[in-house]
Amino acid sequence: MSVLLTEKAASEVIKIISDQKMDPATVLRVGVAGGGCSGFSYSLGFDTAWDPKSDSRSQQHGVAVVVDKKSDLFLDGTTLDFHEGIEKRGFTFNNPNAKKSCGCGSSFQA
């Protein structure tokens, strides 16, 4: 499993899928794209399609998590959490492969 989803993050994903009345087959798609202030940026979204040839899929805390195999190389061991506090609220990535990341936490250098 390249990306580990915390229970708190999974609860938030389940809430979003329910609140937005998404298809029950919806998966959480986690990936990496070129760009951002540090070289790569994280991508996080919902999808109903996935391909076992080009994606890896896992079931975590009631959420299907899909990562494309190219992103898998950069995300191996990454923990996706959900932070809720006065100063910020949202999903956070703890990526052990990131050598440098930007201040906002949405991009990194590997």
Stockholm file with secondary structure:
# STOCKHOLM 1.0

chainA/1-110         MSVLLTEKAASEVIKIISDQKMDPATVLRVGVAGGGCSGFSYSLGFDTAWDPKSDSRSQQHGVAVVVDKKSDLFLDGTTLDFHEGIEKRGFTFNNPNAKKSCGCGSSFQA
#=GR chainA/1-110 SS CCEEECHHHHHHHHHHHHHTTCCTTCEEEEEEEECSTTSEEEEEEEESCCCTTTEEEEEETTEEEEEEHHHHHHHTTEEEEEEESSSCEEEEEECTTCSEECTTSSEEEC
#=GC SS_cons         CCEEECHHHHHHHHHHHHHTTCCTTCEEEEEEEECSTTSEEEEEEEESCCCTTTEEEEEETTEEEEEEHHHHHHHTTEEEEEEESSSCEEEEEECTTCSEECTTSSEEEC
//
